[in-house]
Amino acid sequence: GQSLEQPSEVTAVEGAIVQINCTYQTSGFYGLSWYQQHDGGAPTFLSYNALDGLEETGRFSSFLSRSDSYGYLLLQELQMKDSASYFCAVNTGANNLFFGTGTRLTVIP
Amino acid sequence: DAGVTQSPTHLIKTRGQHVTLRCSPISGHKSVSWYQQVLGQGPQFIFQYYEKEERGRGNFPDRFSARQFPNYSSELNVNALLLGDSALYLCASSLNSGFKTQYFGPGTRLLVL
């Protein structure tokens, strides 16, 4: 079977840094994506890692370790608008994208 | 440029009926993928179409079908609706096949009674 594990909920303070982890066990691996979804909204693409290492895009960074089947999303200088659900998703190959169950991030003042 | 558009936004059907959902990708994008998202869960991959051909299929029954038109818009059809088909149906477009960067539409919320 295939599985992606993320924490279900994370709470952090405005201005702080938060890390959301994702471990995966899939039949194939082509890359790891991260999406943000506000309540009632559509998922928004944040980042994609195909190779080991860190990718940085503004306040967001994403890391991948293929040998550990592990990745994380790092959000810096948290803002209230960052409160949302965050999903990791694995491109398993054979044209299939498998999503985790999501991490609900709550940013408090 | 307009983003991904989907229609209708909301739909109520009864068990056993059929439904057609529509998606228009971002101009220039040739790939459309469909996902089902049940409340509180992550999106589940249903289909991917690229250049009018099916390139990927998730673990969904044959009641689900889709097609892509010459203008790259797409339809998702679901036959013999079940209560469990109630969900948000999302369409995502990308330039090429694959899943590196996808842009999602607002979704169609389907309720089956």
Interface residues (C-beta under 8 A of the other chain):
Chain A: Y30 G31 S33 Y35 G41 A42 P43 T44 F45 Y48 A50 F87 A89 N91 A94 N95 N96 L97 F98 F99 G100 T101 G102
Chain B: S33 Y35 G40 Q41 G42 P43 Q44 F45 Q48 R55 G56 G58 L90 A92 S97 G98 F99 K100 T101 Q102 Y103 F104 G105 P106 G107
